[in-house]
Amino acid sequence: MKLAARVGQVSPSLTLSITAKALAMKAEGIDICSFSAGEPDFATPVHIKTAAQKALDEGKTKYGPAAGEPKLREAIARKLREENGLCYAAENVIVTNGGKHSLYQLMMVLIEPGDEVIIPAPYWLSYPEMVKLAGGTPVIVPTDASTGYKITPEQLRASITPKTKLFVLNSPSNPTGMVYTPAEVKALAAVVVEADILVVSDEIYEKILYDDAEHLSIGAVGPEIFDRTIISNGFAKAFSMTGWRLGYLAGSVELIKAMITIQGHSTSNVCTFAQYGAIAALNDSQDCVEEMRLAFAERRQVMLERLNAIPGLSCAKPDGAFYMFPNISQTGLKSLEFCDGLLESQRVAVIPGVAFGADECIRLSYATDMASIETGMDRLEKFVRSL
Ligand SMILES: *Cc1c(COP(=O)(O)O)cnc(C)c1O
């Protein structure tokens, strides 16, 4: 069988494959400490599940509008106005099969051969692959610990060419956990406006912030940047709804109409009764989000202290999300060797930084229970000391 050339251009998701390897070892009865998964370990809050169950019982089991249930689009638009200061109405919103699907479809409607998309590294591993699938060229801009793994306005300006169409901003960041300050967001917005390009802001971790970190949605900086902004978000991380496959994207009516057309010919609407769970998630109490955030905050403290106590590792304090991104270069190993060795010898699963465009780092998720964090850190320490 001859497969289409586009298949050869993309790499399979390394996060998913390492998570799968760890799960397979676990299934064999091997005692694994896994810090690989990018998902909260909590159950979906009860009131959200109840709302979806009720919708199921009421027969909300039929096809719905491709753009999403009108009530959910309303709820999302209200959330974006009230929480993020973004002046959107329901017609500016499309409900998708997850934040990943939002971004994939965005590339499909926006990017064509020749278009460049600026992606700061370390990046979420799907961004460049999605750009390639759309025929575009990912332009990777490396950043390092000296700027908190954040792209500077100068770096952004220097990577813009006449072919640049889009800049991908992800704050809080997966994999680094870093959060752009409001001043940094404003400075990047000025460059985007000056160059008259578009920005997509992936805000999936906006609720998971620590200490004094503040999330400013880039589109809220002013009317000029608002017109050039596309917002991608979803329910997976804030509400622990990863398996529900529910995300959304907001932008101009023209863009949303184009996305509805593509979605109408690919996935149609997102699971109808699941959307009623999402309506409850947005419209009911937000206490569950805060409870999960507090648990993450405690684990972050423990993991950070343990990591930085291991000679040869160094990790900056993340301001958001639920990841640590320590530098392992002092061990002399490349990230893939490090991760393979750690899994084989100590049965600890972490993700090599090379998957995110940073071979000198590894990613650990602390969306797991405290006991596993303690055991896993003991084993990691043993591994690094044995090198
Ligand atoms: C998890 C994640 C998403 C979206 O996840 P979905 O499950 O598809 O909603 C998007 N961006 C980043 C950076 C993520 O980590």
The ligand as an SDF file (V2000), in Angstrom:
LIG
                    3D

 15 15  0  0  0  0  0  0  0  0999 V2000
   -3.8030   19.2780   26.6710 C   0  0  0  0  0  0  0  0  0  0  0  0
   -3.4420   20.3840   25.7560 C   0  0  0  0  0  0  0  0  0  0  0  0
   -4.3220   20.8440   24.7440 C   0  0  0  0  0  0  0  0  0  0  0  0
   -5.6630   20.3040   24.3940 C   0  0  0  0  0  0  0  0  0  0  0  0
   -6.0650   19.1400   24.8570 O   0  0  0  0  0  0  0  0  0  0  0  0
   -7.4930   18.5300   24.4670 P   0  0  0  0  0  0  0  0  0  0  0  0
   -7.5640   17.3150   25.3160 O   0  0  0  0  0  0  0  0  0  0  0  0
   -7.4670   18.2350   23.0140 O   0  0  0  0  0  0  0  0  0  0  0  0
   -8.5340   19.5440   24.8100 O   0  0  0  0  0  0  0  0  0  0  0  0
   -3.9430   21.9200   23.9840 C   0  0  0  0  0  0  0  0  0  0  0  0
   -2.7810   22.5400   24.1780 N   0  0  0  0  0  0  0  0  0  0  0  0
   -1.9160   22.1410   25.1170 C   0  0  0  0  0  0  0  0  0  0  0  0
   -0.6570   22.8920   25.2810 C   0  0  0  0  0  0  0  0  0  0  0  0
   -2.2060   21.0390   25.9320 C   0  0  0  0  0  0  0  0  0  0  0  0
   -1.3260   20.6360   26.8490 O   0  0  0  0  0  0  0  0  0  0  0  0
  1  2  1  0
  2  3  1  0
  2 14  2  0
  3  4  1  0
  3 10  2  0
  4  5  1  0
  5  6  1  0
  6  7  2  0
  6  8  1  0
  6  9  1  0
 10 11  1  0
 11 12  2  0
 12 13  1  0
 12 14  1  0
 14 15  1  0
M  END
$$$$
